[in-house]
């Protein structure tokens, strides 16, 4: 009977040990299972934080790039504006250079021809210089007799024509018209030359009338006997 009781007791003790082991295993599993979600959540949070940091960094970098680009664009715009201003200055200089300097007496040679209209002649002004020059306005003209500069007649009065700027290249010509009222009294004075001063110049030069002559009244009246137009008269060709 004792042996049977001992055997029964041993069985009870063994069963209790198995029960404790099972409980311990169950607790371990639960702990392990409980730990795993926490760890996963931590990893997920860490990943989320990393992604957020990456996004923030990307946004920050993008913002910096945009700011830098804007600044660069502004700088480029300023340079472009400056370049445009220089370009304008360069264009202005080029135009000024193409129009040439003022035509002076030394640059010009004169010849006189009939205009085909009664009491009117054409005075040609040829650029004999090596550079382009320009003129604007009325030339000065005085009649000169056959006896030289001491034998002078009236100065030409200006017409009411509007002057324009004329540019004359080397070898090219421009012209102006000279109108006169011929003497009808029979006591007028005949002139065979012109003393011509280019517009805005102070030095004159003699132009021979050759086979042409101008005879005007010897006495000055209230109406001018000689009238000059501005330079730039066109006669078929030239300027």
C-alpha positions, 0 to 999 in steps of 0.5 A: 500500500505504501509503495502504491501511495508513493507511486501515486505521490510521485505521479502527482509531483511529476504532473505538477512539475509538468504544469509549472513547465507548461505555465512557464513556457506559456509565459515565455511565449507570451512575453516573447509575443508581447516583445515582438510587436513592441520591437516591430513598432519601434522599428517602424517608428524608427523607419518612419522617423528616418523617412520623415528626416529624409523628406525634410532633408529633401525638402530643405535641399530642394528649398535651398536649390530653389533659392540658389536658382532664384538668386542665380537667375537674378544675378543673370538678369542683372548681367543681362540688363547690363549687357543690354545697356552695353549693347545699346551703347555699342549700337549708338557708337556704331550708328555715330561711326557710320554717319561720320564726322562733320564735312569740312571745307577740306573734305569737299570739292565744288562744281556748278551745273544748270538745273534745267530751271530758269534762274536756278543752278545746282551746286555739287559738293563732292566728298574728296576725303577718305572718310564718310562725313555728314552735313545738316543745314544751309551753306553760306553763299556769296557771289564773287565777280571776275575781279576776285574776292574784292569784287563781291556781291550779295550774300544768299538769303536762306529759303524756307525749306526744312534742312535734313542731315545728309551723309556722304561717303568718299567719292559721293556727292550732295547738292543744293540749289541756288535761286536768283532774280536776274537784273532787268534794268540793264545796269546789273552786275555779273558774277562768275564765281561763288564763295561757298561755306559748308553748313556749320563751317567757317572756312569758305572755298571758291566754286567757278560758274564756268560757262554760267553767269549770274547777273543781279541788280547792282543795288540791294532791294527789299527782296533778296536777289539770291536765295539758297536751299539747304544741302540734300537736293536730289537730281536723279542720283546721289544725295 
